[in-house]
Amino acid sequence: SAVPADQRVANTARWSTASEQDSFAFDVFRSDSEKGEFVKLTATPIPGAGTSDETHKYEYRDDTIDPCKDYWYYVESISTSGEHEKFTPTFHAPPKRRAPEAAH
């Protein structure tokens, strides 16, 4: 039985910008280890605000997680000229629930 998307266990990556300069979009990356191989989650980049002096808040909901596992995420910015830069530090999302104990 498939669980509806809004009821799935999810990690939500949130970030904000105080101002933006030539901000085209953002991609979200995930790994299951801090040093591990990060995989891009965003099928299409999350649009940025272009050039703005206002604060903008963003979030990306990752509902493809195993709720018993740790994950690490970071956000990469893409400029209007196509430059990619790591925008946030790598951050840790702990497991949402404990792995079931093995029955003895």
PyMOL commands that set and color helices and strands:
alter all, ss='L'
color gray80, all
select helices_A, chain A and resi 5-7
alter helices_A, ss='H'
color red, helices_A
select strands_A, chain A and resi 11-17+20-31+39-40+46-52+56-62+71-79+84-86+91-93
alter strands_A, ss='S'
color yellow, strands_A
deselect
rebuild
show_as cartoon
